[in-house]
Amino acid sequence: MKIVKWILGVSASIIVLFAIAKTVASERVEVVQLYTVDEHGETVITRIWVVDHDGCQYLRVGVGGSGWFTRLLVNESIKLTRGDITKTYTTQNRPDKSKLINELMQEKYTWGDTFFATLFGGREGSIPIELHEVTD
């Protein structure tokens, strides 16, 4: 019985440590809030990484896609909060900039980017999304 409790305790500790590592890896550097709209018209907030290059902001989606990316594809514009400022953007997929944006993400997010690349199979085939501010 003692061994079973020990195994359960170790397993629970590993799960907790993994959850902490995941949170620290994703939240320790700049994270923005992306607002997309789902099929029911509800706003969905996603916390996501962003990098800057040549006056543009870039998000990145992995080769397997994601819910936020699917919602982004069916909407003409999205909102993004960076710091205390929320703006509206249109988006453009830029697979031609994949290598560059992956390098910038790695430079900015360091071991956190490596952590998630290891968990989810690397960055090969990821799609950078270029943001274009909508001005009134």
Secondary structure, 3 states (H helix, E strand, C coil): CHHHHHHHHHHHHHHHHHHHHHHHHHHCCCCEEEEEECCCCCEEEEEECCEEECCEEEEEECCCCCHHHHHHHCCCCEEEEECCEEEEEEEEECHHHHHHHHHHHHHHHHHHHHHHHHHHCCCCCCEEEEEEECCC
